[in-house]
């Protein structure tokens, strides 16, 4: 990242929230469930499916965790009622992972019971490395009771290969992503090339084990490599899908759809949009630059 981009990203916390909200519109579906439903319905009309996520993580009270659980359950009921082509993503820190693992697991079970009643699927997101072991532990406990769930793994962590080999024995449904959190060189690959190489290696391990994989990337190099792997293995299109974030590289999404690939977009929404949006700006300094420039326009 260039020095100017670093300075722009560092300045984001000083930008008025109304300006951030304006530019965050490409990354979030809105602050309410009806707004998210409208977004998903439009994606479905474009032959794209979704995974909806109620924003909010690192809560500090049981009441907040229960509220998050209930919001996720409401999403599942709404998906069924509105006949949307969407599943649900959840973050365990929003369900009490850092308060009590047993409490978190029960919240997850409540969500999965509802998902099973609607014949729907729930994806457990992966957060920063301090949560990795606990997330896998809670996921496995839930998965053995409710197989209608999958897990995200991050290619930039050294430990992920061992985790994937163990999880693949359980025929886990994976979402393979690069990883977005800043992690230390002692535990994570630091260069783009190293992460790309490990990503492709992990994808091979998953396919070797016969696992369904959500190939989650906006990296054209990895998309092209995945295409080659899929063709070489002669995989059917019901053995994998491509996954992307709402608002990121729409031209790549359209290419995948034109190629007849199944594409799923991560559709976040809710009151806690600010933290999510600023993380997206850090990943995409060009958008952060738009925010910075907006400070000098008459309308802001």
C-alpha positions in Angstrom: 0.0 0.0 0.0 1.4 3.4 -0.9 2.1 6.0 1.7 -0.8 8.2 0.6 -3.2 5.2 0.8 -1.9 4.5 4.3 -2.5 8.1 5.3 -6.0 8.1 3.8 -6.9 4.9 5.6 -5.5 6.2 8.9 -7.7 9.3 8.5 -11.0 7.4 8.2 -11.8 7.4 11.9 -11.8 11.3 11.7 -14.3 11.3 8.9 -18.0 12.1 9.8 -20.1 9.0 10.1 -22.6 10.3 7.6 -19.9 10.4 4.9 -18.7 6.9 5.8 -22.3 5.7 5.6 -22.8 7.2 2.1 -19.8 5.3 0.7 -20.4 2.2 2.7 -23.6 1.7 0.8 -21.8 -0.4 -1.8 -20.7 -2.8 1.0 -23.8 -3.2 3.2 -27.4 -3.9 2.3 -28.7 -1.4 4.8 -29.5 -1.1 8.4 -32.7 -3.1 8.5 -33.9 -6.5 7.5 -36.4 -5.2 4.9 -33.5 -3.4 3.2 -31.4 -6.6 3.1 -34.4 -8.5 1.7 -34.6 -5.9 -1.2 -30.9 -6.3 -1.9 -31.1 -10.1 -1.9 -34.1 -10.1 -4.1 -32.3 -8.0 -6.6 -29.3 -10.3 -6.5 -31.5 -13.3 -7.1 -33.0 -11.6 -10.1 -29.4 -11.4 -11.4 -28.9 -15.2 -10.9 -26.8 -14.6 -7.8 -27.6 -16.2 -4.5 -26.7 -14.8 -1.1 -25.6 -15.4 2.5 -27.1 -12.8 4.9 -25.3 -11.6 8.0 -26.5 -9.5 10.9 -23.6 -7.2 11.6 -22.2 -7.1 15.1 -19.4 -8.9 16.8 -17.4 -8.9 20.1 -20.5 -8.3 22.2 -19.9 -8.1 26.0 -23.2 -9.2 27.6 -25.5 -12.3 27.4 -28.4 -10.0 26.6 -26.6 -8.8 23.5 -25.8 -12.4 22.4 -29.4 -13.4 22.8 -30.5 -10.4 20.8 -28.0 -11.4 18.1 -29.3 -15.0 18.1 -32.9 -13.8 17.8 -32.0 -11.5 14.9 -30.4 -14.4 13.0 -33.4 -16.6 13.7 -35.6 -13.8 12.3 -33.5 -13.7 9.1 -34.0 -17.5 8.6 -37.8 -17.1 9.0 -37.7 -14.2 6.6 -35.7 -16.0 4.0 -38.3 -18.8 4.0 -41.3 -16.5 4.0 -39.9 -14.4 1.2 -38.7 -17.4 -0.8 -35.2 -15.9 -1.1 -32.2 -17.8 -2.5 -30.1 -17.2 0.5 -28.5 -18.8 3.6 -27.2 -17.3 6.8 -23.7 -16.4 8.1 -23.0 -16.0 11.8 -20.0 -14.7 13.8 -19.6 -16.6 17.1 -18.3 -13.5 19.0 -21.7 -12.0 18.4 -23.3 -15.1 20.1 -21.2 -15.0 23.2 -18.0 -16.9 22.3 -15.9 -14.7 24.5 -18.3 -14.8 27.4 -18.9 -18.6 27.7 -18.4 -21.3 25.0 -21.2 -23.4 26.3 -23.6 -20.5 26.2 -22.4 -19.6 22.7 -22.9 -23.2 21.5 -26.5 -23.2 22.8 -27.2 -20.0 20.9 -25.7 -21.6 17.7 -27.9 -24.7 18.3 -31.0 -22.6 18.5 -30.2 -21.0 15.2 -29.4 -24.3 13.6 -32.7 -25.8 14.8 -34.6 -23.1 12.9 -32.4 -23.4 9.9 -33.0 -27.2 9.8 -36.8 -26.6 10.1 -36.5 -24.5 6.9 -34.1 -26.8 5.2 -31.6 -24.0 5.1 -27.8 -23.7 5.7 -25.7 -21.7 8.2 -22.1 -20.7 7.7 -19.9 -20.0 10.7 -17.6 -17.2 9.9 -13.9 -17.2 11.1 -12.7 -14.2 13.0 -9.2 -13.2 14.1 -6.7 -15.8 15.3 -7.5 -15.4 19.0 -10.9 -17.1 18.1 -9.8 -19.8 15.7 -9.5 -22.8 18.1 -12.7 -21.9 20.0 -14.6 -21.3 16.8 -13.6 -24.7 15.4 -14.5 -26.4 18.7 -18.0 -24.9 18.8 -18.5 -25.5 15.1 -17.7 -29.2 15.4 -19.9 -29.7 18.3 -22.8 -28.1 16.4 -22.0 -29.7 13.1 -22.2 -33.2 14.4 -25.7 -32.5 15.5 -26.7 -30.2 12.7 -24.9 -31.1 9.4 -26.6 -28.1 7.7 -23.7 -25.9 8.6 -20.3 -25.0 7.3 -17.1 -23.2 8.3 -14.9 -20.5 7.0 -11.1 -21.0 7.0 -8.4 -18.5 6.2 -5.6 -19.3 3.9 -3.1 -16.9 5.4 -2.8 -18.7 8.7 0.0 -21.3 9.0 -2.2 -23.6 11.0 -5.0 -23.8 8.4 -3.6 -26.7 6.5 -3.6 -28.9 9.6 -7.1 -27.6 10.5 -8.4 -28.4 7.0 -7.0 -31.9 7.0 -8.7 -32.6 10.3 -12.0 -31.0 9.3 -12.1 -32.6 5.9 -12.4 -36.0 7.6 -15.7 -34.7 8.9 -16.7 -33.8 5.3 -17.1 -30.2 6.3 -18.6 -27.7 3.9 -15.8 -25.1 3.6 -15.7 -21.4 2.7 -12.1 -20.8 1.8 -10.9 -17.2 2.0 -7.6 -15.4 2.2 -8.2 -13.8 5.6 -8.7 -10.1 6.4 -7.4 -9.6 9.9 -3.9 -8.3 10.5 -1.9 -11.2 11.9 1.7 -11.5 13.1 4.4 -13.0 10.9 4.9 -15.7 13.5 1.5 -17.2 12.6 0.5 -16.0 9.1 1.9 -15.6 5.6 2.6 -12.0 4.9 2.9 -11.7 1.1 0.3 -12.0 -1.5 2.2 -14.7 -3.4 2.5 -16.9 -0.3 -1.2 -16.6 0.5 -2.1 -17.4 -3.1 0.1 -20.6 -3.0 -1.4 -21.8 0.2 -4.9 -21.0 -0.9 -4.5 -23.2 -4.0 -2.9 -25.9 -1.9 -5.9 -25.9 0.6 -8.4 -26.0 -2.3 -6.7 -29.2 -3.6 -6.9 -30.7 -0.1 -10.6 -29.9 0.2 -11.4 -31.3 -3.3 -9.3 -34.4 -2.6 -11.4 -35.1 0.4 -14.6 -34.7 -1.5 -15.7 -31.6 0.4 -18.0 -28.9 -1.0 -16.1 -25.6 -1.2 -17.2 -22.0 -1.4 -14.2 -20.5 -3.3 -14.3 -17.1 -1.7 -12.0 -14.6 -3.4 -11.8 -11.5 -5.5 -8.3 -12.3 -6.7 -8.3 -13.0 -10.5 -5.2 -15.1 -10.1 -7.0 -17.4 -7.7 -10.2 -17.5 -9.7 -8.3 -18.5 -12.8 -6.3 -21.1 -10.9 -9.6 -22.5 -9.5 -11.0 -22.7 -13.0 -8.0 -24.8 -14.0 -8.3 -27.0 -11.0 -12.1 -27.5 -11.6 -11.5 -28.4 -15.3 -8.6 -30.7 -14.5 -10.7 -32.6 -12.0 -13.8 -32.6 -14.1 -15.8 -31.3 -11.1 -19.6 -30.9 -11.4 -21.0 -27.4 -10.6 -22.8 -28.9 -7.6 -19.5 -29.6 -5.9 -18.4 -26.0 -5.4 -19.5 -22.3 -5.8 -17.7 -19.0 -6.0 -18.3 -16.5 -3.2 -17.7 -12.7 -3.0 -18.5 -9.7 -0.8 -21.3 -7.4 -1.7 -19.9 -4.3 -3.6 -16.5 -5.8 -4.3 -15.4 -6.4 -7.9 -18.8 -6.5 -9.5 -17.2 -7.0 -12.9 -15.7 -10.3 -11.7 -19.0 -11.4 -10.3 -20.7 -10.8 -13.7 -18.0 -12.7 -15.5 -18.5 -15.7 -13.2 -22.3 -15.6 -13.7 -21.8 -15.3 -17.5 -19.6 -18.4 -17.3 -22.5 -20.3 -15.7 -20.9 -20.5 -12.3 -22.9 -20.5 -9.1 -22.1 -17.3 -7.3 -23.0 -16.3 -3.7 -22.6 -12.8 -2.3 -22.1 -12.1 1.4 -24.8 -9.6 2.2 -24.2 -7.8 5.6 -26.8 -5.5 7.2 -27.7 -4.0 10.5 -27.0 -1.2 12.9 -23.4 -2.1 13.4 -22.4 -1.1 9.9 -19.6 1.3 10.9 -16.9 -1.3 12.0 -17.5 -3.5 9.0 -17.4 -0.6 6.6 -14.1 0.8 7.9 -12.5 -2.7 7.5 -13.6 -2.7 3.9 -12.0 0.7 3.4 -8.8 -0.6 4.8 -8.8 -3.4 2.3 -9.8 -1.0 -0.6 -8.0 2.3 -0.1 -9.4 3.6 -3.4 -12.8 3.7 -1.7 -11.3 5.3 1.4 -9.9 7.9 -1.0 -13.4 8.7 -2.2 -14.5 9.3 1.4 -11.6 11.6 2.0 -12.3 13.6 -1.2 -16.0 13.9 -0.2 -14.9 16.0 2.8 -14.0 18.8 0.4 -17.3 18.8 -1.6 -20.1 21.2 -0.9 -22.6 18.4 -0.1 -20.7 17.0 2.9 
